[in-house]
Amino acid sequence: MSNWLIYPLTIADQQQHIELGEQLLSNVQPGDPATIYWSLAQPTGLVLGFSQKENILNPAALAAGSFPIYHRRAGGTAVLVGPSLLSLDVVLPADHPLHLPDLVESYRWLGESWVTTLAQLGVETSMVTPEEAHAQRALRRQPQTREYEMLMNRACYGSLSPYEVVVGQRKVVGFDMIRRKCGSLLQAGVLLQWDSQLLAYLLGHTPAEQELLQKGLLERAVGLDTLLGRVITCDEVINTFERVLINDERQRLVIDPLSSF
């Protein structure tokens, strides 16, 4: 397996993270190592999925303009970014062994790595199977459940996708991907804490929707602080995840400062 080129944790405006991830993908060449980029957003904001429009947001919150709104090219739905979410970008050149023709199976290795990482941190998790994700998507088409499931689906952590990492049915690590001819950009978001109240306010158009979202999202996702009963630092998570990669004898680690990019 190719070397891993790892950039250290960067704290910056989310737009900078979005642009850097896309730049890393645009510049990747055959034979390049897989690249890892860790990030935290500052200030707190909301990232919309590629197909989402700003009319998905609470008009009052949008008019207030107190939270920056960002747009990503990857699919999926809205994600609250800030100190509660540790983000990971993984860029794979098209000739890398982990860049698979099957889009769904391309997530499997990443899910397995996070399950191992969280186990070492003291949290037993599992991966969402493609069948489980399909069953939840099917609820959006059924008359009895469609309205509620579509409401939950406004938020990335309100629904499940294959190989995402969960405790029971509550998501801890969410995924999305940008795919290009040159390679792929896989993105993971790890919930250090879970603030369903703020997200419900941003995505709920009425008080009734906000109440449903706040309660429902608490049932759909959970932060590592809740699972561990303590605050967990980014360094703990990052160091453990990188050890998981190092311990795979097929991989060789290359660490490079961000300033060299």
C-alpha positions, 0 to 999 in steps of 0.5 A: 500500500502507498505511503500516507502523507499526513497534515496536522490538525488545522483550525480555520474557517470552514471555507478554507477547509473546503477549498484545501480539500478540493485543491488536494484532490485536484492536484493528486497524481498517479503514484502519489501517497494517500493524503490525510488532512485533519480540521476543525472549523472556527467559527461554528457554522453549517455546511450544506450538502451538494444538492441542498439549497438554503431554503432548507434552513429556518428563515429566521436563522438565515435572516439573522445571519449569525451562523455562516453557511457553507456549501460542499461539493460532496453529497449528503445533507447538513452538518454543523461544524465547529469545535464539536466536530473533528473532520478528516479528509482522505485523498486517494489517487485513482491508482491507489488500492483503496480507490475502488470502482464500487463507490459503496465499498470504497467506504468500508476500509474507512469504517473499519479503521474508525471502529478499531480506533474507537474501540481503542479509545473505549467505545464499542461501535459497529458499521452500518451495513448497506442493507441497514442504510437501504432499509432506512432510506426506504422509510422516506418513501412510505406514507406513514414515515415519509414526513418524519424521515425527510425531516430527519434527513435534513441533517447528515447525522439524522440518517445512515449511510453504508459503513458509517460508524454507530453505537446501536442506531446512533451515528458517531462518525459520518461519511461523504465523498467527492469522486473525480477521474484523478481520484477520490476525496473521502470525508469523515466527521467525528462527533466529539459532542452532539448539539441537537438543539442548535441544529434543530433551530437551524433546520426546523422551520417551525417550533413543531419541526424544531421540537421533532428535530431536537428529540429525533436527532438525539436518538439518531446521533451521539457524541464521544463525550457522552459515550465516554463520560468525559471530554475527549481531545482531538489529539487523542482521537487523531493519535489513535487513528494514526496508530491504527494506520501505522499498525497495518504492516502494509502501510508506511507513514509519511508526516509532512508539515502543512507549510510545505503544501 
